[in-house]
Amino acid sequence: MTKFNLSNFGNNNNADLLDIIPKNIRELEQLEKLNLSGNSIREIAGAIKYLKNLKELNLADNRLTALPESFGELSNLTHLNLKNNQLSHLPDSLGKLTNLTHLNLWGNQLSYLPDSLSKLTNLTQLDLARNKFINLPEVIDKLPNLVQLNY
């Protein structure tokens, strides 16, 4: 299995939405695309770090407030969608995702970006709109391949 879609799990019946990523997800080692958007996920189990082949991860429209440091171990990620969560900060380990080309952080609570994001030299698209930035984060100037910025 290379794709797994649990978007709006429970057919929009709020009682059945996922609130945590199941620990047994680690068994899907060959997974390349994972869509968990539109749930009520509040935390990411450390087991996600075992999805070494993951290229696309969609966690949009959940209730995430933080990402674990182990998130940086998803080194094959090219697309990461964290749109419309409640993230107030990002882990430094996000800078290890050097294959990332698309990063969507729209609609969170971010007021700064860690300097480690300057290592995302393959990043071409970045969405920072609807956050709490006062000024454009300085790290943006260090992203040589960025062609699309939504601020």
N, C-alpha and C positions, 0 to 999 in steps of 0.2 A: 504494500500500500504506500503510495507516495502523496496522496491528498486526503485530508480529513477535514470535514466541515461540521462544526457544531455551532454554527451561527444561529442566534436566537433559539437556542436549545429549549425544547419544551413547547414549540409552536406558539410563542408569545404568551404563554400562561406563566405569569411572573413567579408563581410558586415553584415552577420546575426549572427556572433558569439556573445555570451553573454559577456557583459563587466561589469556587476554587478549581484550579486545574487539577484533575485527578493524578495522583502519584504514579499510577500504572501507565501513564502516558509514555513513560520511559521505554516501554516495550516496543514502541513504534519507531525503532531506530532508523528505518529507511525513509521516514516521512520527509517530504520536501516542502509541502504546503500545508499550513495549519490555520484554519479560520475559526476563531472563538469569539468573533464580534457579536455585539448585541446581547450579552449575558449580564450577569451581576458579579463577575469575578473581582474579588477584592485582593487576592494574593496569588502569586505564582509559586507553585511548588518547586523546590530545587531540582526535581526530577526532569524539568524541561531542559536542563543542561546536557542531558544524554541524547538529545535530538540533534546530533552532530551534522546530519545531512539537510537540516531545515534551511530552506532558501527564502521562503515567504512566511511571515507570521503576522496575522491580523488579530489584534486584541482591541480593536476600536469599540467604543460604546460599552465600556464596562465600568467598574468602580475601583480601578487600581490606584493606590496611593503611593506605591513604591515598587521598584524593581530590584530583585536580588543581585548581588555582585556576580553570581554565577551566570547571569544573563550574558556576560561577555564571552562565555564559552561557546556561544552559537556562531562560530566563526564563518560559517558559510552563508549567513543571512545576507540577502541582497535587498529585500523589501521588509520594512518594519512599520506597521501601522498601530500607533498608540493613541489615535485620535479620540477625543472626547472621553477622557478618564479624569482622575483627580490627582495626577502626579504633580508634586511640588518640587521634586528634584530627581536627577538622573544619576545612576551610579557611574563612577569613573570607568568601570569596566566596559561601558558602552563604546569607549574608544578602541577596544579590541576588535570591533566588528568592521574590519577594514574592507570587506567586500560589499558593504552596504552602499547602495546607490539611491535608495528612496527611504526617507524617514519622515513620517507624519506624526507631529506632536500637537496638532491643532486642538484647541479646546481643553487645555489642562490648566494647572496652577503654577506653571514654571515662571520664575523671575530671573533665572540665570541658567547658563549651560556650562558644564564642566569643561575645563581646558583640554581634557583628554579627547574631546570630540574633534580636535584639530587633526587627529590621526585618521579621520574618515576621508581620506584623500580621493576615494572613488565616488563619494556622495555627489549626485547630480541634482536631486530634488529634495528640498527641505521645507516643511510647512510648520511655522511657529505661530500662526495667527491664533487669536483669542486665548492668549496667555497673560501673564502679568509682567511682561518685560517693560521696563521704563525706556531703555535704549536698546538698539540693536546689539546683540551679544558680540563681543570682539572676536570670538572664535570663528565667526562667519568669514572673516577676512583670511583665514588660514585654510579654507576649503577650496583648493585650486580648480576643481572640476564642477563646482556648483553652478548650474545654469538656470535653476528655477528656485526662487525663494518667495514664500508667502509669509508675510510678517504682519 
